Amino acid sequence: MTTHAEWAEWRERTVGVLRLAQVMMGDETADARVELRQAIAEVIALAPPADMTPIPIRLECPACGELHIDEGEFATKPHHTHACQSCGAVWRPAVVCTVGVRFLPGFKNA
């Protein structure tokens, strides 16, 4: 299982490389283009930790309040960006991967 610290390190490295690429896009020199290609290749190589298990969480849309439940492929696929099926709002509830559930594991419907 990947630790929170490992996940945060992966995210920090990815964001850093993307920021570098964004800054370099305005530079038209050949050296800058080579560095930009290298930065993009590094981002592509930085895959999220394969063993990151999504954390089950009750997610309510911040825009409309509708309960967000991940079903099908997204019920087990690690992801941290969610889209409301009711109003279309997109949000990130946490830095780590989450999965929207109807009931939290270990709790019964009251």
C-alpha positions as CSV (number, residue, x, y, z in Angstrom):
1,M,0.0,0.0,0.0
2,T,1.3,3.4,-0.9
3,T,1.7,5.8,2.0
4,H,0.3,9.3,2.1
5,A,3.8,10.6,2.0
6,E,4.7,8.7,-1.1
7,W,1.5,9.9,-2.8
8,A,2.3,13.5,-1.8
9,E,5.8,13.2,-3.2
10,W,4.5,11.8,-6.5
11,R,2.0,14.7,-6.7
12,E,4.6,17.3,-5.9
13,R,7.1,16.0,-8.5
14,T,4.4,15.9,-11.2
15,V,3.1,19.5,-10.4
16,G,6.7,20.8,-10.4
17,V,7.5,19.3,-13.8
18,L,4.2,20.7,-15.2
19,R,5.0,24.2,-13.9
20,L,8.4,24.0,-15.4
21,A,6.9,23.0,-18.8
22,Q,4.4,25.9,-18.6
23,V,7.1,28.4,-18.0
24,M,9.2,27.0,-20.8
25,M,6.4,27.1,-23.4
26,G,7.0,30.8,-24.0
27,D,10.7,30.3,-24.8
28,E,11.3,29.7,-28.5
29,T,15.0,28.6,-28.4
30,A,16.0,25.1,-29.5
31,D,17.4,24.4,-26.0
32,A,14.1,25.3,-24.4
33,R,12.3,23.0,-26.8
34,V,14.6,20.1,-25.8
35,E,14.1,20.9,-22.1
36,L,10.3,21.1,-22.6
37,R,10.3,17.7,-24.4
38,Q,12.3,16.2,-21.5
39,A,9.9,17.7,-18.9
40,I,6.9,16.3,-20.8
41,A,8.5,12.9,-21.0
42,E,9.2,13.0,-17.2
43,V,5.5,13.8,-16.5
44,I,4.4,10.9,-18.7
45,A,6.8,8.6,-16.9
46,L,5.5,9.7,-13.5
47,A,2.5,7.3,-13.2
48,P,0.6,7.5,-9.9
49,P,1.4,4.7,-7.5
50,A,-0.1,1.5,-8.9
51,D,-1.2,0.2,-5.5
52,M,-3.0,3.3,-4.4
53,T,-6.3,2.1,-3.1
54,P,-9.1,4.7,-3.2
55,I,-10.4,5.8,0.2
56,P,-14.2,5.3,0.5
57,I,-15.9,8.6,1.4
58,R,-19.4,10.0,1.3
59,L,-19.1,12.8,-1.2
60,E,-21.7,15.5,-1.6
61,C,-21.5,17.9,-4.6
62,P,-20.3,21.3,-3.4
63,A,-22.5,23.0,-5.9
64,C,-25.9,21.2,-5.6
65,G,-25.5,19.0,-2.5
66,E,-26.4,15.8,-4.4
67,L,-24.7,12.6,-3.1
68,H,-21.9,11.4,-5.4
69,I,-21.6,7.7,-5.8
70,D,-18.9,6.1,-8.0
71,E,-20.2,3.1,-9.8
72,G,-18.8,0.6,-12.3
73,E,-15.2,1.2,-13.3
74,F,-14.9,4.2,-11.0
75,A,-15.9,2.3,-7.9
76,T,-12.4,0.8,-7.8
77,K,-10.3,2.9,-10.1
78,P,-8.0,5.3,-8.2
79,H,-9.0,8.9,-8.9
80,H,-9.2,12.2,-7.1
81,T,-11.3,14.3,-9.4
82,H,-15.1,13.8,-9.3
83,A,-17.9,15.1,-11.5
84,C,-21.5,15.4,-10.2
85,Q,-24.0,13.4,-12.3
86,S,-26.7,15.9,-11.4
87,C,-25.3,19.3,-12.2
88,G,-21.9,18.6,-13.8
89,A,-19.7,20.3,-11.2
90,V,-16.2,19.0,-11.0
91,W,-14.2,19.0,-7.7
92,R,-11.3,17.4,-5.9
93,P,-12.3,16.5,-2.3
94,A,-8.8,15.3,-1.2
95,V,-5.2,15.1,-2.3
96,V,-5.4,11.3,-2.2
97,C,-7.6,9.0,-4.3
98,T,-11.2,8.7,-3.2
99,V,-14.3,6.8,-4.2
100,G,-17.8,8.0,-3.5
101,V,-19.9,5.5,-1.6
102,R,-23.5,5.4,-0.4
103,F,-22.5,4.0,3.0
104,L,-19.2,4.0,4.7
105,P,-17.6,0.6,5.3
106,G,-18.5,-0.8,8.7
107,F,-21.6,1.5,9.2
108,K,-25.2,0.4,8.8
109,N,-27.9,2.5,7.3
110,A,-29.7,3.9,10.3
